[in-house]
């Protein structure tokens, strides 16, 4: 059975750790902290690698995010893997085998939306195995 949790999240910290300039690209390593509310409540700790294009715009990023909290009444942790090409294609999935506590065995896909005002919302479709 596929479950669905939705809500919003806020970036509570965005810390550039390292940047490198190369011909045609700018590389970055960033730490991000998030607070989730809604069907998923808790905290996300992100480690991200990104690259910007020659004009400074976003080009691509990959990240892993350790989530700690409560999902539809179940407490535990799991890891999300992010892969994105510019701002048009983002894939975020639960990494199989990373669920712990009452979230052991979780799999699924996380979709995020950012509206015109900058509000971040999510839908997490998941299964517990």
N, C-alpha and C positions, 0 to 999 in steps of 0.2 A: 504494500500500500504506500502510495506517495503522499507525504505530508507537505503542508505549505505553511511557512511562517513569513510574516511581512512586518515592516516597520521602517524606522529611520536610523541613521547613524550620523555622528558628528566627529570630525577630525579634531582631536584634542591636542595633538602635537604633530608637527611636521619638521623634522630635523635633518637637513642635508648633512651627510657625514663626509662625503668626498665628491669632488667634481674633477673632470679631466677634459680639456679641450683638445680635439683632434681636427684635422682638416675635414670639413663637411659635417662634423658631428660633435655633440657635447654629451659626455657620459656622466651619470650621477649615481651615487649610492645614498639612499634615504631611509630614515626610520620614521614610521608613522604610528601614532596611537589613535584608536577610535573608541567611541562609546556607542553601543547599540541599545536601542529601545524597541519595544514591540514584542513580537513572538520570540525574538532572540534578544535577550538583555544581557549585557556584559561588556567585555572589553576585547579589542583586537590589537595585537602587536604585529606590525608589518615590517618586513625587510624587503626593500625594493631596489632593483637596478633599472635605470632608465637611460634612454638616449634621445636627444633632441636633434632635429635636423639643422641644416646650415643656417636657417633663418631664426633658430631658437625655439621653434614650435615643437610640440610633442611628436615623437615618431614611433616609439615603442617602449614597453616596459614589461618586466617579469617581476613577480613578487611572491613571497610566501607570508601567510598571516596566521598566527596562533590565536585562536579564539577561546576565551574562557568565559563561561557564563551559564545561563539557563535558556534552554530551547524548548518552548511549549511545556514548561514545567519540569524538564529533565536537566539536571546539573551535570556539567562536564566540560570537556575541551575537545577541539579538533583543529585541523589545519586546512586553510584554503590556499589554492594555487591560482595566481592571477597571470594571464597572458593577454597583452593588448597591442594592437596596431593602431597608431594614432588615436583618434577619439571615436572611430567608427566601429571597431570590433574588439570587444572585451569578452574574454571567457574566464569565468571563475568557477572552480570546482572544488568540492571537498576531496582532500587527498585520502584515498582508501587506506584503512589501517591506522589512521591517526586519531580516531575517536577514543576518548577515555571517560571513565566514570559512567554515568547513565547514558552517555552518547557513544559508547563503544559500538563499533560496527556501522557508524553513520557513513552514508554516501550521498551525493547530491550535487546540485548546481545552484549557484548564487548569482542573481541578476541585480545589478544596481542601476539606478536612474538618478541623474542630477537635473533638477528643474532650473528654470530661468533665474530663480532667486538664489540658487546655489544649495538648495536643500537636497540632501542625499537620502534616497529611499532604497529599500531592498526587498526582494522576494527570494526566499530560500526554499527550493523544493528538495526534499530529502527523504531517505528511507533509513530505517534502523534495522540492521541485520542481526 
